[in-house]
Amino acid sequence: MLTLSYIITILQQHKKTLHDRYKVQRVGVFGSYVRGDMHRGSDVDVLVEFFEPVSLLALVSLENYLSEILGVKADVVPREDIRVELKDRIIRETVFA
């Protein structure tokens, strides 16, 4: 099972690709891997901030790329798409790479 530090390391190693190919300004992890209550089969919740608008196709492509490099399903959540009632908690919880 993955650890949070391993996930952050992988994201840091791929920052240039995330920036250049996917327009990612900032990337972090939130959810079960941060809280330590992940289990076999948990996906990785990834918060992303883009430096320019991206298409739905680009978002799906990013999710596939992250799933591939992490070896588990990644659930990509653009910061601007977080539900308002969850936004403060998610941002406080996020560990940025």
Order of alpha helices (4+ residues) and beta strands (2+ residues): alpha-alpha-beta-alpha-beta-alpha-beta-alpha-beta
